[in-house]
Amino acid sequence: MVRIAPEDHGRSLSVGEVAARSGVAVSTLHFYEAKGLIRGWRSSGNQRRYARDVLRRVAIIKVAQRTGIPLADIRDALASLPDGRTPNAADWRGLSERWREDLDRRIALLTDLRDKLDGCIGCGCLSVSACPLRNPGDVLSESGSGPVLLG
């Protein structure tokens, strides 16, 4: 772990320091930057530098990713903050409420899928005309017989 001396609290961090402190690979940090999730700059010595608040941004990105939020949605949410600042507690509440709705929707979809999966285990083939997973409501019957999804 990289320790920052108290007198260095205002200084910027190198990409290696951010990686060590956040537990995220340097290549991932470069990827996040390329995707507009974090921002850095080049020092006069051509080193990649980051403001210290990038650690909070990286933590938020990782939490959001663990819940399945797409990076584009994370980027849009972070970009919606005034002046692109790092989220404070109030901002985090707003972001998490917004993401909670999406999580609730996905949980409901997965629960429905799980419940319908039990019926498919009985036939094992997923090809019956009324399969609730592969052909909900038998909508494919209008396309004729045979493997219309495989064509």
ROFIRO-608906 format. One record per residue (C-alpha): residue number from 1; residue in one letter; x, y, z. Coordinates in Angstrom, 2 decimals. Each point is the difference from the previous one (the first is absolute). Example, Ala and Ser with C-alpha at 12.3 -4.5 7.8 and 13.67 -1.06 7.14 Angstrom:
% residues 2
1,a,12.30,-4.50,7.80
2,s,1.37,3.44,-0.66
***
This chain:
% residues 151
1,m,0.00,0.00,0.00
2,v,1.26,3.47,-0.86
3,r,-0.03,2.32,3.01
4,i,-0.34,3.74,-0.58
5,a,1.82,2.23,2.45
6,p,-2.20,2.65,1.68
7,e,1.92,2.81,-1.70
8,d,-0.81,-1.54,-3.41
9,h,-3.82,0.05,0.41
10,g,-0.40,2.81,-2.54
11,r,2.22,-1.48,-2.68
12,s,-1.07,-1.97,-3.02
13,l,0.41,-3.75,-0.32
14,s,1.82,-2.03,-2.62
15,v,-1.86,-2.71,-1.86
16,g,1.94,-2.59,2.03
17,e,-1.05,1.60,3.28
18,v,-3.65,0.09,-1.09
19,a,0.22,-3.65,-1.06
20,a,1.59,-1.04,3.30
21,r,-2.43,1.94,2.17
22,s,-3.14,-0.95,-1.94
23,g,0.86,-3.62,-0.75
24,v,-0.63,0.62,-3.70
25,a,2.55,-0.89,-2.68
26,v,1.84,2.80,-1.78
27,s,-1.47,-1.24,-3.30
28,t,-3.49,0.30,1.49
29,l,0.69,3.59,1.03
30,h,1.13,0.78,-3.54
31,f,-3.17,-1.66,-1.29
32,y,-2.18,2.05,2.38
33,e,1.70,3.14,-1.18
34,a,-0.48,-0.90,-3.66
35,k,-3.71,-0.57,0.72
36,g,-0.35,3.40,1.72
37,l,-0.57,-1.37,3.50
38,i,3.06,1.63,1.57
39,r,2.32,2.83,-1.01
40,g,3.71,0.43,0.30
41,w,2.75,2.10,-1.52
42,r,3.63,-0.19,-0.95
43,s,2.60,1.54,2.28
44,s,2.92,2.02,-1.31
45,g,1.96,-3.27,0.18
46,n,-2.67,-1.66,-2.18
47,q,-1.34,-2.14,2.88
48,r,-3.70,-0.75,0.25
49,r,-1.42,1.81,3.05
50,y,-3.37,-0.04,1.73
51,a,-1.69,2.14,2.61
52,r,-0.45,-1.80,3.30
53,d,-3.78,-0.02,-0.37
54,v,0.38,-2.51,-2.84
55,l,0.17,-2.66,2.73
56,r,-3.63,0.69,0.92
57,r,-1.02,-0.08,-3.67
58,v,1.73,-3.35,-0.49
59,a,-1.72,-1.38,3.10
60,i,-3.40,1.12,-1.32
61,i,0.74,-1.49,-3.42
62,k,0.93,-3.34,1.57
63,v,-3.12,-0.11,2.20
64,a,-2.23,0.86,-2.96
65,q,1.70,-2.62,-2.17
66,r,-0.53,-2.66,2.66
67,t,-3.73,0.67,-0.19
68,g,0.07,-0.39,-3.78
69,i,-0.36,3.65,-0.96
70,p,1.46,0.48,-3.50
71,l,3.05,2.26,-0.23
72,a,-1.85,2.35,-2.35
73,d,-2.68,0.55,2.68
74,i,2.67,0.55,2.65
75,r,1.75,2.54,-2.24
76,d,-3.29,1.82,-0.68
77,a,-0.84,0.09,3.71
78,l,3.42,1.39,0.94
79,a,-0.13,2.49,-2.88
80,s,-3.35,1.30,1.30
81,l,1.68,1.38,3.12
82,p,0.71,3.73,0.05
83,d,3.43,0.79,-1.48
84,g,0.71,-3.74,-0.23
85,r,0.82,-0.08,3.71
86,t,0.43,-3.13,2.01
87,p,-3.28,-1.00,1.67
88,n,-0.59,1.11,3.56
89,a,-2.43,-1.77,2.37
90,a,-3.08,1.74,-1.44
91,d,1.12,-0.76,-3.56
92,w,0.55,-3.64,0.93
93,r,-3.54,-0.24,1.41
94,g,-1.36,1.31,-3.30
95,l,2.13,-2.34,-2.09
96,s,-0.82,-3.02,2.13
97,e,-3.75,0.77,-0.13
98,r,0.18,0.24,-3.77
99,w,1.90,-3.28,-0.22
100,r,-2.29,-1.67,2.54
101,e,-2.92,0.28,-2.43
102,d,2.02,-1.77,-2.69
103,l,1.12,-2.68,2.48
104,d,-3.59,-0.59,1.13
105,r,-1.07,-0.41,-3.63
106,r,2.81,-2.47,-0.72
107,i,-0.71,-1.94,3.20
108,a,-3.65,-0.34,-1.05
109,l,1.05,-1.22,-3.46
110,l,2.44,-2.51,1.47
111,t,-2.57,-1.22,2.52
112,d,-2.49,-0.54,-2.83
113,l,2.65,-1.83,-2.02
114,r,0.89,-2.20,2.97
115,d,-3.64,-0.86,0.59
116,k,-0.56,-0.91,-3.65
117,l,3.21,-2.01,-0.13
118,d,-1.50,-2.69,2.20
119,g,-2.54,-0.78,-2.75
120,c,2.74,-0.38,-2.58
121,i,1.98,-2.44,2.07
122,g,-2.91,-2.41,-0.39
123,c,0.29,-0.19,-3.78
124,g,3.71,0.74,-0.24
125,c,-0.09,1.10,-3.63
126,l,-1.27,3.61,-0.05
127,s,-1.66,-0.77,-3.33
128,v,-3.62,-0.64,0.94
129,s,-2.43,2.42,-1.60
130,a,-1.06,1.56,3.27
131,c,3.39,0.23,1.73
132,p,-0.25,3.03,2.30
133,l,3.72,0.82,-0.42
134,r,0.76,-0.58,-3.65
135,n,-3.44,0.77,-1.43
136,p,-2.08,1.99,2.50
137,g,-3.70,-0.02,-0.87
138,d,0.71,-2.27,-3.00
139,v,0.59,3.05,-2.21
140,l,2.18,-2.04,-2.35
141,s,-2.91,-2.17,-1.10
142,e,-0.85,2.75,-2.51
143,s,3.38,-0.59,-1.71
144,g,-0.81,-3.61,-0.87
145,s,1.38,-3.25,1.26
146,g,3.62,-0.96,0.43
147,p,3.02,1.70,1.51
148,v,-0.90,3.61,-0.85
149,l,2.44,1.40,2.58
150,l,2.92,-1.92,-1.42
151,g,-0.44,1.09,-3.60
***
